[in-house]
Amino acid sequence: MTLSRYRDVLRLPGITRLLVFAALARVPQAMAGIALTLHVVLTLDRGYAAAGLVGAAATVGQALGAPWRGRAVDRYGLRRALLPSVVVVIVVWGIAPFVGYGGLLVASVVGGVLGIPIFTVIRQSLAVLAPERLRRSAFALDSVGIEISYMIGPMLAVLVSTQVSTTAALLGIGAMMALSGIALMIFDPPTRSAAAEAPPVQGQGQGQGSVPRSGAARRQPWSRRLPVLARPSWFGSALIAVLGVTAGAAVVLAGTDVALVALLREQDAVQLLGVMFVCWCGGSMVGGVVYGALSRPVPSQVLLLGLAVLTPPVGLATSPVALGVLLAVAGGLCAPVIVATTEAVSRLVPEESRGEAMGWHGSSMTIGTALGAPVAGAVIDAFGAWAGFLGVGLVGGVLAALGLAAQRSREARGALVPGAVVPGQAAPAVPGALPDPTESVPEIVH
């Protein structure tokens, strides 16, 4: 482990500015969930179940929209892909405070599908700006920024919603999202390297996004003529396993969120919720920094298994000090597992399709988050708050074990997925991938 890797990352052109921008741009994203909940409960005078349905609607929209929004960035470039999102954000968040509950449900779905893909774009750009040997450290620094955003965002949302109004909070979030989208278009961080932009050599096979000539399109199955239905060649078992681990991590994190609230309510210590979140996020930040400084990656399945093992003991804490310590320990693997899955996606997928792949990564996170809260809630209702931590830990452990079994099965068959790396061997060539990035930083284009 060496912290000099971070010095090398921050010396790369454009990295520091991108990381600072990412932390600021994600603040309104972090505010959105709690602000919508407070608006439904306080302003629309409905219950928490109704507020949860609004959150679920936004989640479904995000899960549906992330992959094809990423594909739009791959195909049309960042600025053209972001323009519709900026317009939709202005309209949706501009009307959200003034429509009824039914209108808010519709707006949440639309806003989720066509929202600004901040997470996808930032990770895609980091994968271009940072050579592969430093990519893990770059993603780790980004994870620290995410933790900071999610420390600030919810507190700011609560402050504005309770001290001013939920209407002001929603309008402010919309304005901040629109400004971040416009700033991202002006900033225009690279999403492709020069190598990926190079035109194909005449006579070679067409790329994924090309249109077959002559009668080839008529001879293809109808499903392959529709990009939404066609399955890319890179979407194989290795990537599916990584996405499964990503969803498993999100289940554990979302379930821990709910179980923590329930545990503090049982102990009549809800006022300590903010302190406990700081302990949890602080542990995650430290874990992310340590993981990013490692010279070799740890399999994401192993990290998820560790997170699943460390989460259930949190429910056994009987004092605030013990709870804070156990949360910090479990949090130490939160950022590393997300960093590991992000790095794996960037390695498994050709660069020209990385935006779509990062979109699938975001969808996996969203789906896991949507599943984690109800799973924890059901177990808590049946057995108590402590069981919520155990329930999501078991789900994460099962998904990690399945991922490890799938990985060992692939290794036993000797069927390497393009882009996968076996310890002790050189990485195989990936069509459309960058040249060896350990030698130099690739030339980037806008």
LINQUI-V784270 format. One line per field, one symbol per residue. phi: phi as a letter, one per 30 degrees, with the letter a starting at -180 (. if undefined). burial: + if it has 9 or more other C-alpha atoms within 8 Angstrom, else -. A space follows every 10 residues. Layout:
phi: ???
burial: ???
This chain:
phi: .bdddddddd dddidddddd ddddddeddd dddddddddd ddddhcdddd dddddddddd dddddedddd dddddcjddd ddeddddddd ddddcedccd dddddddddd dddcdddedd dddddddddc dedcdddddd dddddddded ddeedddddd ddccaddddd dddddddddd dddddddhdd cbdddddddd ddjddddddd cdchcddddd eddddcedcd cddddcdddd dddddedddd edddddeddd ddddddchbd dceddddddd dddddddddd dddddbdced dddddddddd deeedcdcbe dddddddddd ddcddedddd ddddddddce edcddddddd dddddddddd dddddddddd ddbjdedddd dddddddddd dddddddddd dddicddejd bcejbddddc eidddeddda dddcbc
burial: ----++-+++ -+--++-+++ -++-++++++ ++++++++++ ++-+-+-+-+ ++++++++++ ++++++++++ ++++--++-+ ++-+++++++ -+++-++-+- --++++++++ ++++++++-+ ++++++++++ ++-+++++++ ++++++++++ ++++++++++ +--+++++++ +-++++++-+ ++-++--+-+ ++++++---- ---------- ------+--- ---++----+ ---+---+++ ++++++++++ ++++++++++ +++++---++ --+--+++++ ++++++++++ ++++-----+ ++++++++++ +++++-+--- -+++++++++ ++++++++++ ++++++++++ ++++++++++ ++++++++++ +++++++-++ ---+++++++ +++++++-++ +-++-++--+ +------+++ ---------+ -+++--+--- ++-++-
